[in-house]
Amino acid sequence: MSLFRRGGVWWYEFWYAGRRVQESTKSTSKTIARTAEQDRRRELEKGFNNFSDTRHERIRTFSEVATEFYDGYKLRLPDSAVFADYAVRHLKRLLGSKMLVDFSEAVVIEYQNARLSEGTAPKTVNEEVGFLLRILGDPGDIIRARLRKKKMLKLKVRKGIGKAYSEEEKQRMLEEARNARSPHIYLALNMALNAGMRDKEIRTLTWAQIHFDKNYLAVGRSKTEAGDGRTIPLNTILLPVLLKYREWYKEKFGAIQPDWYVFPWGKPRPSDPTRPVTTLKTAWNNVRDNAKVQGRFHDNRHTLITELAESGAGDETIMDIAGHVSKQMLRHYSHIRMEAKRKALESIVPKPEMDVSANKQSGYDGGSLQKSLQGLQNGVQSNANSLSAEDKNLDSTGIAEQGCSELPANTQGFEGESLQKSLQSCNSGGHRGTGKGRKSLKIIGSSGRTRTYNPSVNSYGIRRPSCCYRLL
């Protein structure tokens, strides 16, 4: 230990870990200089051995630490600063007077119960607890692990809170927005329903992001990385609304600058195009209440994504339009409605026309069957008339002796099989006792069992008897 005085001020000098340490105590007292040298040597030894005393940090109030956390948070993540401010304010309101050493799992559970009793949504409470544990630092990590082990870290969140508006609800909301006092809400609602843009993406939109020459717009900064800079085409509904709004904008401000906001700030009427409107909540609530519709403005985005999914658009296309990063988030936003499900199931039900077409492919249906039977009857009758005339010239052949009479003019009442059997009996080779001289007759054609050329006859088993063939 070495102390020396220079200009009335005491200095200390010593060697530590091979290095020379020479510093001023800024004091004229030798006693204070000796104590300062000892403290400096102890500080170096603790730092070298990675030892630090944090007891003074543990007695700080939560309100003080939370304020320091938020000041740094809004500088690093300005887009999320609004909700961070909301969460930190509630944390400081209920826990601000506690010292860091007082926090434990029981304190966190008590905070969850207090916020739930105030009617706060479980998802919001989970977000606030996340901020709380991050503010606590290393002790917060220990509390998080213990709560996760007990399965009490996160409250159960209601699923399916989002919805898709029906076509009737959409039309009522658009009609109310068209007649609303706010000049922004009609265009904003159309952008949500036809472009799927988020609330902040709509409010911070500038004219430089809209390309009228190619009919598309480019989203600026978004909530997700996939949403930043994505391009969205302007469909035939959104484009006319945007063009009409642009005419009103020119009349209001005299010109349009690329860096001006599409939805300018101003109360009660828009007045400053260099600043974006802060909120659309009041105008939206009026439109929703007048249209007698329940839901959020964000549900308009759910509606578009659902309609795209029902139309058969691919997942990649929908995610590119909506700015999603995963198919899990796409499933969260897509609510396939009952009518679409009903149409999908009805599409697999066989139609009655399919049975008729199948019958036509097989060669008959109700009408063709009746025509075939009528044609069969007329054909048999004409054949019988022609054969009766020919039989008059064939008496010498002995055909009459075989007992083969003429076919009846009307075949109605005869079945195909019985008619065939009765006619085949005429070609049985003659009656018993009849001479065999008739074998000299040369018969051209096959036996009576051969089907005729008529498909309709073949289809029902009616065959022409052998005695009906021409004999030579």
TADALIN-V738677 format. One record per pair of residues at least 6 apart in sequence whose C-alpha atoms are under 6 Angstrom apart, sorted by the first residue. I is the first residue (numbers start at 1). J is the second residue. D is the distance in whole Angstrom. If there is no record, write none. Layout:
i=<I I>
j=<J J>
d=<D D>
//
This chain:
i=<1 2 2 3 3 4 4 5 8 9 9 10 10 11 11 11 12 12 13 13 14 15 25 58 58 59 60 61 61 61 62 62 62 62 63 63 74 87 105 122 122 123 126 133 147 163 164 164 165 172 173 176 177 177 177 178 192 192 193 193 196 196 196 203 204 205 205 206 206 206 206 207 207 208 209 209 210 211 215 216 216 216 217 217 218 218 218 219 219 220 220 221 222 226 226 227 260 260 261 261 263 263 264 264 264 264 264 264 265 265 265 265 302 305 306 306 359 372 381 384 402 404 416 416 420 423 424 443 447 448 448 451>
j=<14 12 13 11 12 10 11 11 28 27 28 25 28 23 24 25 22 23 21 22 21 21 33 100 101 99 99 97 98 99 96 98 99 100 92 96 81 128 143 155 157 157 154 140 153 299 302 303 303 291 291 287 185 186 287 186 300 301 300 304 301 304 322 263 276 261 262 259 260 261 262 258 262 258 217 218 217 217 234 232 233 234 231 232 229 230 231 229 230 228 229 228 228 323 325 323 273 274 273 276 276 277 270 272 273 275 276 277 272 275 276 277 333 334 334 335 365 456 409 407 430 426 461 462 463 465 465 471 466 465 466 463>
d=<6 6 5 6 5 6 5 6 6 5 5 6 6 6 4 6 6 6 6 4 5 6 6 5 5 5 5 6 6 4 5 6 6 6 5 4 5 5 6 6 6 6 6 4 5 6 6 4 6 5 5 6 6 5 6 5 6 6 5 6 5 6 6 6 6 6 6 6 6 4 5 5 6 4 6 5 4 6 5 6 4 5 6 5 6 6 4 5 5 6 5 5 5 5 6 4 5 5 6 6 6 6 6 6 4 6 5 5 5 5 5 4 5 6 4 5 5 6 5 5 5 5 6 5 6 5 6 5 6 5 4 6>
//
